[in-house]
Amino acid sequence: MNFDLNSQARHELGSRLIDVVNNYFDSLPDRPVQVPAEQRVYPRRLSRIPETGDDAVKVFDELCRELIDSGFHIPSAHYLGMMNPTPTYVAFLAESLVAALNPQLATVARSRLASAIEAETVGWIGELVGWPSEFSGTFTTGGNEANFSALALALSRRFPGVVENGVAACTAQPVLYASVEGHHSLDKSTGLLGLGRKALRRIPVNDSLQLDVEELEAAINRDLAAGSAPFCVVATAGTTSSGAIDQLPLIAEICRRHDIWFHVDGAYGAAVLFSDRHRHLVRGIEQADSITLDPHKWLAMPFSAGLMLTRHPELLAPTFSVPCPYLQKTAESRLPDNLSISAQWSRRMNSLKLWLTLRVHGRRAYQELVDRQIELARCFAHWVTVSDIFELATPQVLPILNLRLGAPGMSDQETGDLHAAIIEEVNRDGQRWISGATVNGKSVIRTMIISYLTGERHLEGLQEALQAAALKIGAVTTVRM
């Protein structure tokens, strides 16, 4: 037996896949996120590797049935908890094409057209940033790799010998800065770069949950006085817990004054660049030395699709390139080999789904998405402000909302316990899914609008579920309707 299915078998399986996916997409506006809590018992998987194969249609049908009937459905319009979207249908088509054609983007010699399409996509996003000069970048597996790559660039810029000789080449202890609300991938990246996670200075936030620029300046001056070497400040455009956007112009000015690399982690919030009405929210991002953007968050892409951009393309090859004699070079190409400008070696074509979505739907479709979801969030925030039960725990900037019980006199522990109980009760029947978070040390109920299918009726259903949950657990006794 070999892997080469005949044409009829391929056509039958492919047709079944299209039908399954088409029916699945039809169901998403009303599909529950998961089965009710009492039904979340899953069958045991195979305990041994199959020695012989089974009928392909039978296996495929069983798999689809199990995944759809018993799975956790992030693409549902009722998924209101984290930054995972409903993928566009053309992105699914692009992913299928990539899986079949299997382009290898490590080198241009083996991926001329695919590399050109990726470079074009990078160019489109970079133009939205507004950099006045040359820029470059690369697709990544997500924000973690993108942030890691940006920090590697910043470190090699400050200490050019670090790539060859490691941290022993650093003439002083390298240190970097991010707010206490910045993403935890920064801790991981700092450790993996060999600097030690303690080299990341977590700066307090102000009342708007933005990095406190006075505290940042003070921390930099303390480190300079102690003989350390500040090499990077990471500002966040859209924090994971609350959607806060740091004061990018002020942070850029501090970085200029101290000659420090300015990185913007815009994995989520940088998507507002697609909106003429809301791009002002990230004013100052064009002053960044590097930027992270995750299309698999607000741009409705399936996993995985991250992007790291930089206006210092001359640093990419010195940081990432490794001589490799067994790979064919393409002397006449003006495109870089992707293995020479990124942390990856073998490279999947993660750009095609975004390229195809932009070709089919255009930038204005994303503009409408961003504008509509921010407006929906504002309406939800208004409901919270007039609620008898809940209040806004943090300012609403992007389509992320932090709620808390408006019950004075409770301890933080009591509030956190009640929040957890409300979240569990809202999620119990499986219809919808929200999450919790700790924001600036305080418990919140966290919800957000991420699916392009989510509308007013879905949010009204969530409001009813939140009120009912608060009543059921005894957090309140009456609700004014």
Stockholm file with secondary structure:
# STOCKHOLM 1.0

chainA/1-481         MNFDLNSQARHELGSRLIDVVNNYFDSLPDRPVQVPAEQRVYPRRLSRIPETGDDAVKVFDELCRELIDSGFHIPSAHYLGMMNPTPTYVAFLAESLVAALNPQLATVARSRLASAIEAETVGWIGELVGWPSEFSGTFTTGGNEANFSALALALSRRFPGVVENGVAACTAQPVLYASVEGHHSLDKSTGLLGLGRKALRRIPVNDSLQLDVEELEAAINRDLAAGSAPFCVVATAGTTSSGAIDQLPLIAEICRRHDIWFHVDGAYGAAVLFSDRHRHLVRGIEQADSITLDPHKWLAMPFSAGLMLTRHPELLAPTFSVPCPYLQKTAESRLPDNLSISAQWSRRMNSLKLWLTLRVHGRRAYQELVDRQIELARCFAHWVTVSDIFELATPQVLPILNLRLGAPGMSDQETGDLHAAIIEEVNRDGQRWISGATVNGKSVIRTMIISYLTGERHLEGLQEALQAAALKIGAVTTVRM
#=GR chainA/1-481 SS CCSCCCHHHHHHHHHHHHHHHHHHHHHTTTCCSSCCGGGCCCCCCCSSCCSSCCCHHHHHHHHHHHHHHHSCCTTSTTBCSSSCCCCCHHHHHHHHHHHHHCCCTTCGGGCHHHHHHHHHHHHHHHHHHTCSSCCEEEEESSHHHHHHHHHHHHHHHHCTTHHHHGGGGCSSCEEEEEETTSCTHHHHHHHHTTSCGGGEEEECBCTTSCBCHHHHHHHHHHHHHTTCEEEEEEEEBSCTTTCCBCCHHHHHHHHHHHTCEEEEECTTGGGGGGCTTTGGGGTTGGGCSEEEECTTTTTCCCSCCEEEEESCGGGHHHHHCCCCTTSCCCTTCCSCCGGGTSSCSSCCCTTHHHHHHHHHHCHHHHHHHHHHHHHHHHHHHHHHHTCSSEEESSCCCSSEEEEEECCTTCCHHHHHHHHHHHHHHHHHTSSCBCEEEEETTEEEEEEECCCTTCCHHHHHHHHHHHHHHHHHTTSCSCCCC
#=GC SS_cons         CCSCCCHHHHHHHHHHHHHHHHHHHHHTTTCCSSCCGGGCCCCCCCSSCCSSCCCHHHHHHHHHHHHHHHSCCTTSTTBCSSSCCCCCHHHHHHHHHHHHHCCCTTCGGGCHHHHHHHHHHHHHHHHHHTCSSCCEEEEESSHHHHHHHHHHHHHHHHCTTHHHHGGGGCSSCEEEEEETTSCTHHHHHHHHTTSCGGGEEEECBCTTSCBCHHHHHHHHHHHHHTTCEEEEEEEEBSCTTTCCBCCHHHHHHHHHHHTCEEEEECTTGGGGGGCTTTGGGGTTGGGCSEEEECTTTTTCCCSCCEEEEESCGGGHHHHHCCCCTTSCCCTTCCSCCGGGTSSCSSCCCTTHHHHHHHHHHCHHHHHHHHHHHHHHHHHHHHHHHTCSSEEESSCCCSSEEEEEECCTTCCHHHHHHHHHHHHHHHHHTSSCBCEEEEETTEEEEEEECCCTTCCHHHHHHHHHHHHHHHHHTTSCSCCCC
//
